Amino acid sequence: MSLKKEGQGRVVIAAYDFGTTGCKASFYKQDGELVATAHHPYPTNFPQVGWVEQDPADWKTAFLRTTTELLDRSKIQPSEIACIAFSGHMMGCVPVDKNGTPLSNRAMLWADNRSRLQADRILEVIGWERFYSDTGGGLDVVLYPAAKIGWIKENEPDLYRQTAKFIGTKDVICAWLTGNIATDFSDASNTGLLHLKNHTWQQDFLKTLGIDQDKMPQLLPSTAIVGKLSHQAARTVGLIEGTPVVLGGGDVACGTAGAGAITENVPYMCIGSAAWVSVATKEPVIHMLARPMTVAHVVPGLYTSQIIMFSAGVAYKWARDEIFLESSLPGQEDSESDSFEQVNQLAATSPIGSRGVIFLPYMRPGGAPHFDLSARGAFVGLNLTVKKADLIRAALEGIALNVRIMLQHLEEKRVFDNIRIIGGGAKSDLWRQIFANVLKKDVLTLSAQQEANTLGAAVVGGVAIGAFEDFSAVYRFTRITEVTSVDPDAASIYDELFQVFRECYEGLRGTNKSLSQTRASRMADV
C-alpha cells in the first residue's frame, strides 16, 4: 500500500511508547528527522506486597497530554500525521469488554507476582522445560499473563466472566482509538500462551489451564493497520478522523528495531534501570541455563532474545544517592543528568579495577544470570585505602561484569565483534569505556540512544502505511556516532577480576540465602 493512499500524502509519523513509568511520544518525519518528543508520567500502585497495578485511564491521559504537547511545540498540523504507531510494556493483563473498554481500573503490570499459586500449577501440569521451549518465556512464570489470567479467574470470577478479551497495554489504546481489538505477535509471545514458532495460541495450554480461547485477542503482524482513528476518538485527541492506527509491538521488540538490530546476529545492550543484552535471530534462542526471554520480532521472520538483569542503573543510582550523597552536590538545583555527570567524574579518578574492590549488583532480587531471589548486593575487598571514588567506579564495573556473563550465553553459537548500546547508561563516556574493556568488544553509540522504542514503533508504522519499503529505513533515523574501542591492558585487568567476580557470587550464595531468612532481612524486603 502506498503512502499516498494510506497517509494521504502526509509525512509525519506519531509514535508512542508506553513504558513502566510513563508515556514517551515522538513525531518523526519520513526522512528520519525527530521533530519533537514529549513525556508524561503515570503512577504505579502497590496495594499489597507483590501486587503491581496501573490504571488504564492514566495511559489514555498520557496519550492525550503528549499529543497535545507535541502538536503545540512542533507546530505540526493534525493533517500532517500520516499514521499513529505504538510500543508498550509487555506481560500485562487487561480485561476488556467487547468494545475494548477496560473492565477494571487496576490492571496488573508486568512485575505483578500475586499469582504464585497459579504459576506453581503451570509448572506442575505443564512443566518448566515445555513451557519455556514452546513459549520462549524465560522469566519467572508468575510474571506471565498465563498465570495472571488464572488468578483473575479464581479470585475475581465475575470479572473473568465479563471479560471479552485479555489484552496488553498498547492494545488498550489501539482499541480506544479504533474500536478494534487485536494484539501483535511480539506482545502475544510474551504471554506464556503463544506457541513461539507457530505464532498461534497454544490451545493445549489454554485447555489445561482452563482459560477460554475466545478470550484471547486476534493475532496480527506488528505492521497491521488495526483500524482508522474513529470520529469520536479524533475529536477527543485532536487528530484527523481516518488516520491509520498501526498496532506496533511490545517494547522489547520495538527497542530492538530502534537499536538497528533488524537483521540476524546484530547484538545490542540497553542500560537503564534494568539492563539487558539482546540479539535478533532467525530461530528462537532457547537456553535452559541462561533462560533468555525470546519473543517474535516486529520484523517478520525474526526473533529477539533478551537476557535481563534487574539491577543496573537502579544500583548505580543507589550508589550515587547513598555513597556520593546528595549533600555532596554543589547545588540542589542540579538536574538528574548533571548529578550523574559529577558522579562519573569522581569515578574516573579511581584506577581501573577500583583498587581491587568488587561490587555485586544484585540490589533487586531475581534476574539474570543467577535467577536467585536470595541474592544481595555487596562490596567485596574493602580496606582502609579504598576511597569513595573506588566504590562508585566499582558499581559501574560490577554491572558491566554481570553483563559479560549474560553476553557470553548469547555468544555460545556465535561471537560478536561489537555491540550497540542504548539507554541512559549510553550517555556516560566512562561507562561506555568500562563496557568495552570488560566485554572486550567495541561499543557502538547510536544517535538515537534514548528514543529506541518510539523510533522502532515509527519504523513499524512507516512500513505499515507504505512510507518505507522495509525495516532498513531505521538507518534514516539512527546512525553510529561513536565507537569506543577496547584498551587491551584494561581488558586484561578485567579478565582477572571477572573470575573473582563469579567466585564472589558463589561464595556468598549460601550466606545470602541464610540472611534472607532472618527477621531483620524480611523487614527490609521491598
C-alpha positions as CSV (number, residue, x, y, z in Angstrom):
1,M,0.0,0.0,0.0
2,S,1.3,3.4,-0.8
3,L,1.9,6.4,1.5
4,K,-0.4,8.5,-0.8
5,K,-3.2,6.0,-0.3
6,E,-3.0,5.3,3.4
7,G,-1.3,8.5,4.7
8,Q,-3.0,10.9,2.2
9,G,0.4,12.5,1.3
10,R,1.2,13.2,4.9
11,V,4.8,12.9,6.1
12,V,4.8,12.8,9.9
13,I,4.6,9.5,12.0
14,A,3.3,9.8,15.6
15,A,5.0,7.1,17.7
16,Y,4.1,6.3,21.3
17,D,6.0,4.2,23.8
18,F,4.0,3.2,27.0
19,G,6.8,2.5,29.4
20,T,6.6,1.3,33.0
21,T,6.7,4.9,34.5
22,G,5.2,7.0,31.7
23,C,4.5,7.5,28.0
24,K,7.1,8.9,25.7
25,A,5.7,10.2,22.4
26,S,7.7,11.4,19.3
27,F,6.9,12.9,16.0
28,Y,9.2,11.7,13.2
29,K,9.3,12.9,9.6
30,Q,9.5,10.4,6.8
31,D,13.2,11.4,6.1
32,G,14.1,10.3,9.7
33,E,14.1,13.6,11.4
34,L,13.0,13.6,15.0
35,V,10.7,16.6,15.2
36,A,9.9,16.6,18.9
37,T,9.5,14.3,21.9
38,A,7.2,14.6,24.9
39,H,6.8,12.6,28.1
40,H,4.0,12.2,30.6
41,P,4.4,10.1,33.8
42,Y,1.7,8.0,35.4
43,P,1.7,6.3,38.8
44,T,2.2,2.6,39.6
45,N,0.2,1.4,42.6
46,F,1.3,-1.3,45.1
47,P,-1.9,-2.1,47.1
48,Q,-0.3,-5.3,48.6
49,V,3.0,-7.0,48.7
50,G,3.6,-8.4,45.2
51,W,0.7,-6.5,43.6
52,V,1.8,-4.0,40.9
53,E,-1.0,-2.1,39.2
54,Q,-1.7,0.7,36.9
55,D,-5.0,2.4,35.8
56,P,-5.6,2.2,32.1
57,A,-7.3,5.6,32.2
58,D,-3.8,7.0,33.1
59,W,-2.5,5.6,29.8
60,K,-5.2,7.4,27.9
61,T,-4.5,10.7,29.7
62,A,-0.8,10.3,28.9
63,F,-1.7,9.8,25.2
64,L,-3.8,13.0,25.2
65,R,-1.3,15.1,27.1
66,T,1.7,14.1,25.0
67,T,-0.2,14.5,21.7
68,T,-1.3,18.0,22.7
69,E,2.2,19.0,23.8
70,L,3.7,17.7,20.6
71,L,1.2,19.5,18.4
72,D,1.8,22.7,20.3
73,R,5.6,22.6,20.4
74,S,6.2,21.2,16.9
75,K,3.6,23.3,15.0
76,I,2.8,20.1,13.1
77,Q,-0.8,20.2,11.9
78,P,-3.0,17.1,12.6
79,S,-3.5,16.8,8.8
80,E,0.2,16.1,8.5
81,I,0.1,13.0,10.7
82,A,0.4,10.0,8.4
83,C,-0.2,7.3,11.0
84,I,-0.1,6.5,14.7
85,A,2.1,3.6,15.9
86,F,2.8,2.0,19.3
87,S,5.3,0.4,21.6
88,G,4.2,-0.7,25.0
89,H,5.3,-2.5,28.2
90,M,4.6,-6.2,28.0
91,M,3.3,-9.1,30.1
92,G,0.3,-7.0,31.4
93,C,-3.1,-8.4,31.7
94,V,-6.0,-6.0,30.9
95,P,-9.6,-7.4,30.9
96,V,-11.8,-5.5,28.4
97,D,-15.3,-5.7,27.2
98,K,-16.4,-6.3,23.6
99,N,-15.7,-2.7,22.7
100,G,-12.2,-2.8,24.1
101,T,-13.1,-0.8,27.2
102,P,-11.1,-1.9,30.4
103,L,-13.4,-3.5,32.9
104,S,-11.1,-2.6,35.9
105,N,-9.0,0.4,36.9
106,R,-6.5,-2.0,38.4
107,A,-4.6,-3.6,35.6
108,M,-1.8,-6.0,36.6
109,L,1.6,-4.7,35.4
110,W,4.4,-7.0,34.2
111,A,6.1,-7.0,37.6
112,D,2.9,-8.2,39.5
113,N,3.6,-11.5,41.1
114,R,0.5,-12.2,43.1
115,S,-0.3,-15.3,41.0
116,R,2.3,-17.6,42.6
117,L,-0.2,-20.4,43.2
118,Q,-1.2,-20.3,39.6
119,A,2.4,-20.3,38.4
120,D,3.2,-23.3,40.6
121,R,0.3,-25.1,39.0
122,I,1.6,-24.3,35.5
123,L,5.0,-25.8,36.5
124,E,3.2,-28.8,37.9
125,V,0.9,-29.6,34.9
126,I,3.0,-28.3,32.0
127,G,6.5,-28.3,33.4
128,W,9.2,-25.7,33.1
129,E,11.0,-27.2,30.1
130,R,8.0,-27.4,27.9
131,F,6.6,-24.1,29.0
132,Y,9.9,-22.4,28.1
133,S,10.7,-24.3,25.0
134,D,7.3,-23.7,23.5
135,T,6.7,-20.1,24.5
136,G,10.2,-18.6,24.9
137,G,9.1,-17.3,28.3
138,G,12.4,-17.3,30.2
139,L,11.4,-15.1,33.2
140,D,9.6,-16.4,36.3
141,V,6.3,-18.0,35.3
142,V,4.5,-15.9,37.8
143,L,5.1,-12.8,35.7
144,Y,3.3,-14.1,32.6
145,P,-0.4,-13.5,31.8
146,A,-0.7,-17.3,31.6
147,A,-0.6,-17.2,35.4
148,K,-2.3,-13.8,35.9
149,I,-5.4,-14.7,33.9
150,G,-5.7,-17.8,36.1
151,W,-5.5,-15.6,39.2
152,I,-8.4,-13.5,37.9
153,K,-10.5,-16.5,37.1
154,E,-10.1,-17.9,40.6
155,N,-10.2,-14.8,42.6
156,E,-12.4,-12.4,40.6
157,P,-14.7,-14.9,38.8
158,D,-17.3,-12.2,37.9
159,L,-14.6,-10.1,36.2
160,Y,-13.4,-13.2,34.3
161,R,-16.9,-13.9,33.1
162,Q,-17.5,-10.3,31.9
163,T,-14.2,-10.2,30.1
164,A,-14.4,-10.4,26.3
165,K,-10.6,-10.3,25.7
166,F,-7.4,-10.1,27.7
167,I,-5.1,-7.6,26.0
168,G,-1.8,-5.7,26.5
169,T,-1.1,-2.0,27.2
170,K,-0.7,-0.7,23.7
171,D,-3.7,-2.8,22.6
172,V,-5.9,-0.9,25.0
173,I,-5.0,2.4,23.4
174,C,-5.5,0.9,19.9
175,A,-9.0,-0.3,20.8
176,W,-9.9,3.1,22.3
177,L,-8.8,4.9,19.1
178,T,-10.3,2.5,16.6
179,G,-12.9,0.3,18.3
180,N,-11.0,-2.8,17.1
181,I,-9.4,-5.4,19.4
182,A,-6.2,-7.2,18.5
183,T,-2.6,-7.9,19.6
184,D,0.6,-8.4,17.6
185,F,2.8,-11.4,17.6
186,S,5.6,-9.8,19.7
187,D,3.2,-8.8,22.5
188,A,1.4,-12.2,22.3
189,S,4.7,-14.1,22.5
190,N,5.3,-12.7,26.0
191,T,2.1,-14.0,27.5
192,G,3.2,-17.6,28.1
193,L,0.2,-18.7,25.9
194,L,1.6,-18.3,22.4
195,H,3.4,-21.1,20.5
196,L,6.5,-19.1,19.6
197,K,7.4,-20.8,16.3
198,N,3.9,-21.4,15.1
199,H,2.6,-17.9,16.0
200,T,-0.6,-19.4,17.2
201,W,-2.3,-19.5,20.6
202,Q,-1.2,-22.7,22.4
203,Q,-4.6,-24.5,22.5
204,D,-3.5,-27.3,24.8
205,F,-2.0,-24.8,27.3
206,L,-5.3,-22.9,27.3
207,K,-7.3,-26.0,27.8
208,T,-5.0,-27.4,30.5
209,L,-5.1,-24.1,32.4
210,G,-8.9,-23.6,32.0
211,I,-8.6,-20.4,30.0
212,D,-11.2,-19.8,27.4
213,Q,-9.6,-19.4,24.0
214,D,-12.2,-17.0,22.8
215,K,-11.0,-14.6,25.5
216,M,-7.6,-14.3,23.7
217,P,-7.4,-11.5,21.1
218,Q,-6.9,-11.7,17.3
219,L,-3.3,-12.2,16.3
220,L,-1.8,-9.8,13.7
221,P,1.6,-8.7,12.5
222,S,3.1,-5.6,14.1
223,T,2.7,-3.8,10.8
224,A,-1.1,-4.4,10.7
225,I,-3.2,-1.3,10.5
226,V,-5.6,-2.3,13.3
227,G,-8.1,0.4,12.2
228,K,-8.6,4.1,11.4
229,L,-9.0,6.8,14.0
230,S,-12.7,6.9,14.8
231,H,-14.8,10.1,14.7
232,Q,-15.2,10.2,18.5
233,A,-11.5,9.5,19.2
234,A,-10.4,12.0,16.7
235,R,-12.5,14.7,18.4
236,T,-11.1,13.7,21.8
237,V,-7.4,13.6,20.9
238,G,-7.3,16.5,18.3
239,L,-6.3,14.4,15.3
240,I,-7.9,13.7,12.0
241,E,-10.6,11.1,11.7
242,G,-9.5,8.2,9.5
243,T,-5.8,8.5,10.4
244,P,-4.3,4.9,10.2
245,V,-3.6,3.3,13.6
246,V,-0.8,0.8,13.4
247,L,-0.7,-2.0,16.0
248,G,3.0,-1.8,16.6
249,G,4.9,-4.1,19.1
250,G,6.0,-4.8,22.6
251,D,8.7,-2.5,23.9
252,V,11.3,-5.2,23.8
253,A,10.8,-5.8,20.1
254,C,10.4,-2.1,19.2
255,G,13.5,-1.3,21.1
256,T,15.4,-4.0,19.2
257,A,14.3,-2.4,15.9
258,G,15.1,1.1,17.2
259,A,18.6,-0.1,18.1
260,G,19.1,-1.1,14.4
261,A,19.0,-4.9,15.2
262,I,16.8,-5.7,12.2
263,T,18.9,-8.4,10.7
264,E,20.3,-11.7,12.1
265,N,23.0,-11.7,14.7
266,V,23.1,-7.9,15.5
267,P,23.5,-7.6,19.3
268,Y,22.8,-4.6,21.5
269,M,22.6,-3.8,25.2
270,C,20.2,-1.5,26.9
271,I,21.5,0.1,30.1
272,G,18.6,1.6,32.0
273,S,17.2,0.9,35.5
274,A,17.5,-2.7,34.5
275,A,19.9,-3.8,31.8
276,W,19.7,-6.4,29.0
277,V,21.6,-7.8,26.2
278,S,19.7,-8.9,23.1
279,V,20.2,-10.3,19.6
280,A,18.0,-10.7,16.6
281,T,18.0,-14.3,15.2
282,K,16.1,-16.4,12.6
283,E,15.4,-19.1,15.1
284,P,14.4,-18.7,18.8
285,V,17.3,-18.9,21.2
286,I,16.3,-21.4,23.9
287,H,18.9,-21.9,26.7
288,M,17.8,-23.7,29.8
289,L,20.5,-22.3,32.0
290,A,20.7,-18.7,30.8
291,R,16.9,-18.6,30.1
292,P,16.8,-15.7,27.6
293,M,13.3,-14.3,27.1
294,T,12.6,-14.8,23.4
295,V,9.8,-13.0,21.6
296,A,8.7,-12.5,18.0
297,H,10.4,-9.5,16.4
298,V,8.5,-6.7,14.8
299,V,10.5,-7.7,11.7
300,P,8.8,-10.6,10.1
301,G,10.8,-13.9,10.2
302,L,13.0,-12.8,13.1
303,Y,13.0,-13.3,16.8
304,T,14.7,-11.2,19.5
305,S,16.2,-12.9,22.5
306,Q,16.9,-10.9,25.7
307,I,18.7,-11.7,28.9
308,I,17.9,-9.2,31.6
309,M,19.4,-8.2,34.9
310,F,17.1,-6.3,37.2
311,S,19.7,-4.1,38.9
312,A,21.7,-1.8,36.6
313,G,21.0,1.9,36.6
314,V,18.9,1.5,39.7
315,A,22.0,0.1,41.5
316,Y,24.1,3.0,40.2
317,K,21.5,5.5,41.3
318,W,21.6,3.9,44.7
319,A,25.4,4.3,44.8
320,R,25.0,8.0,43.7
321,D,22.4,8.7,46.4
322,E,23.8,6.7,49.3
323,I,27.6,6.9,48.8
324,F,28.2,10.1,46.8
325,L,25.4,11.6,48.8
326,E,23.1,14.4,47.6
327,S,24.6,16.7,50.3
328,S,27.9,16.4,48.3
329,L,26.3,18.0,45.3
330,P,27.2,21.7,44.9
331,G,23.6,22.8,44.3
332,Q,20.2,21.1,44.8
333,E,19.1,22.7,41.6
334,D,21.3,20.3,39.6
335,S,19.4,18.1,37.2
336,E,19.5,14.3,37.3
337,S,21.8,14.3,34.3
338,D,24.2,16.8,35.9
339,S,24.4,14.8,39.2
340,F,25.3,11.6,37.3
341,E,28.0,13.5,35.4
342,Q,29.5,14.7,38.7
343,V,29.5,11.1,40.0
344,N,31.1,9.9,36.7
345,Q,33.8,12.5,37.1
346,L,34.6,11.3,40.6
347,A,34.6,7.6,39.5
348,A,37.0,8.4,36.7
349,T,39.6,9.4,39.4
350,S,39.7,5.8,40.6
351,P,42.1,3.4,38.8
352,I,40.9,0.6,36.6
353,G,39.7,-2.2,38.8
354,S,38.7,0.2,41.7
355,R,41.7,-0.8,43.8
356,G,40.5,-4.4,43.9
357,V,37.0,-3.7,45.1
358,I,34.3,-5.8,43.5
359,F,30.6,-4.8,43.6
360,L,27.9,-7.5,43.3
361,P,25.0,-5.5,41.7
362,Y,22.1,-7.7,42.9
363,M,20.2,-4.9,44.6
364,R,16.9,-6.1,43.3
365,P,16.2,-9.9,43.6
366,G,15.9,-12.2,40.6
367,G,17.1,-11.6,37.1
368,A,20.0,-13.0,35.1
369,P,22.3,-14.6,35.2
370,H,21.6,-16.4,38.5
371,F,17.8,-16.0,38.9
372,D,18.4,-16.1,42.6
373,L,15.7,-14.4,44.7
374,S,18.1,-14.6,47.7
375,A,21.0,-12.8,46.0
376,R,22.0,-9.5,47.6
377,G,24.3,-6.6,46.6
378,A,27.8,-6.5,48.2
379,F,31.1,-4.7,48.1
380,V,33.9,-7.2,48.4
381,G,37.6,-6.3,49.0
382,L,37.2,-3.2,51.2
383,N,40.3,-1.9,53.1
384,L,41.4,1.4,54.6
385,T,42.9,2.6,51.3
386,V,39.5,2.5,49.5
387,K,38.0,5.9,48.6
388,K,34.5,7.0,47.7
389,A,35.6,7.2,44.1
390,D,36.6,3.5,44.2
391,L,33.1,2.5,45.4
392,I,31.4,4.4,42.7
393,R,33.6,3.0,40.0
394,A,33.2,-0.5,41.4
395,A,29.5,-0.1,41.0
396,L,29.9,0.7,37.3
397,E,32.4,-2.2,36.8
398,G,30.2,-4.7,38.7
399,I,27.2,-4.1,36.5
400,A,29.4,-4.4,33.4
401,L,30.9,-7.7,34.7
402,N,27.4,-9.1,35.2
403,V,26.5,-8.1,31.6
404,R,29.6,-10.0,30.5
405,I,28.1,-13.2,31.9
406,M,24.8,-12.6,30.2
407,L,26.5,-11.8,26.8
408,Q,28.6,-15.0,27.0
409,H,25.4,-17.1,27.0
410,L,24.3,-15.3,23.8
411,E,27.7,-16.0,22.2
412,E,27.7,-19.7,22.7
413,K,26.8,-20.2,19.0
414,R,28.3,-17.0,17.6
415,V,30.8,-14.4,18.7
416,F,30.2,-10.7,18.1
417,D,32.9,-8.2,17.2
418,N,31.0,-5.3,18.6
419,I,27.8,-4.4,20.4
420,R,25.4,-1.4,20.2
421,I,24.4,0.5,23.3
422,I,21.2,2.3,24.1
423,G,19.6,3.6,27.3
424,G,20.6,6.1,29.9
425,G,23.9,4.4,30.5
426,A,25.0,5.2,27.0
427,K,25.4,8.8,28.0
428,S,28.4,8.1,30.2
429,D,31.8,8.2,28.4
430,L,33.4,6.4,31.3
431,W,30.8,3.6,31.5
432,R,31.0,3.0,27.7
433,Q,34.8,2.6,28.1
434,I,34.3,0.2,31.0
435,F,31.9,-1.9,29.0
436,A,34.2,-2.0,26.0
437,N,37.1,-3.2,28.2
438,V,35.0,-5.6,30.3
439,L,33.2,-7.2,27.3
440,K,36.3,-6.9,25.1
441,K,34.2,-5.5,22.2
442,D,33.9,-2.2,20.5
443,V,30.9,-0.4,21.9
444,L,28.8,1.4,19.2
445,T,26.9,4.5,20.3
446,L,23.8,5.4,18.3
447,S,22.5,8.9,17.6
448,A,19.0,7.9,18.9
449,Q,20.1,6.1,22.0
450,Q,17.2,7.5,24.2
451,E,14.4,7.1,21.6
452,A,14.9,3.5,20.5
453,N,11.3,2.4,21.4
454,T,9.5,5.2,19.7
455,L,11.9,5.0,16.8
456,G,11.2,1.3,16.4
457,A,7.4,2.0,16.6
458,A,7.8,4.8,14.0
459,V,9.6,2.4,11.5
460,V,6.8,-0.2,12.1
461,G,4.3,2.5,11.3
462,G,6.1,3.6,8.2
463,V,6.4,0.1,6.8
464,A,2.7,-0.5,7.6
465,I,1.5,2.5,5.5
466,G,4.0,2.1,2.7
467,A,6.1,5.1,3.6
468,F,9.1,2.7,3.9
469,E,9.8,-0.3,1.7
470,D,11.2,-2.3,4.5
471,F,12.8,-2.0,8.0
472,S,16.1,-0.8,6.7
473,A,14.5,2.6,6.9
474,V,15.6,2.6,10.5
475,Y,19.0,3.8,9.3
476,R,17.4,7.0,8.3
477,F,16.5,7.6,11.9
478,T,19.7,6.5,13.7
479,R,23.3,6.0,12.9
480,I,26.5,5.1,14.7
481,T,28.0,8.3,16.1
482,E,30.9,6.9,18.1
483,V,33.0,3.8,18.5
484,T,34.5,3.1,21.9
485,S,37.4,0.8,21.3
486,V,38.9,-1.8,23.6
487,D,42.0,-1.0,25.7
488,P,43.9,-4.3,25.8
489,D,45.7,-3.5,29.0
490,A,42.5,-2.6,30.8
491,A,40.8,-5.7,29.3
492,S,43.4,-8.0,30.8
493,I,42.8,-6.4,34.3
494,Y,39.1,-7.1,33.9
495,D,39.8,-10.6,32.8
496,E,41.3,-11.3,36.2
497,L,38.5,-9.5,38.1
498,F,35.9,-11.4,36.1
499,Q,36.9,-14.7,37.5
500,V,36.9,-13.3,41.1
501,F,33.5,-11.6,40.4
502,R,32.0,-15.0,39.6
503,E,33.6,-16.6,42.7
504,C,32.2,-13.8,44.9
505,Y,28.6,-14.7,44.0
506,E,29.2,-18.4,44.5
507,G,31.0,-17.7,47.8
508,L,28.2,-15.6,49.2
509,R,25.2,-17.6,47.8
510,G,24.7,-19.7,51.0
511,T,25.3,-16.7,53.2
512,N,22.7,-14.6,51.3
513,K,20.2,-17.4,51.5
514,S,20.6,-17.6,55.2
515,L,20.5,-13.8,55.6
516,S,17.3,-13.6,53.5
517,Q,15.6,-15.9,56.0
518,T,16.4,-13.7,59.0
519,R,13.7,-11.4,60.5
520,A,15.9,-8.4,60.0
521,S,16.2,-9.1,56.3
522,R,12.5,-9.7,55.8
523,M,11.7,-6.3,57.4
524,A,13.8,-4.7,54.7
525,D,12.3,-6.5,51.7
526,V,10.7,-4.3,49.1
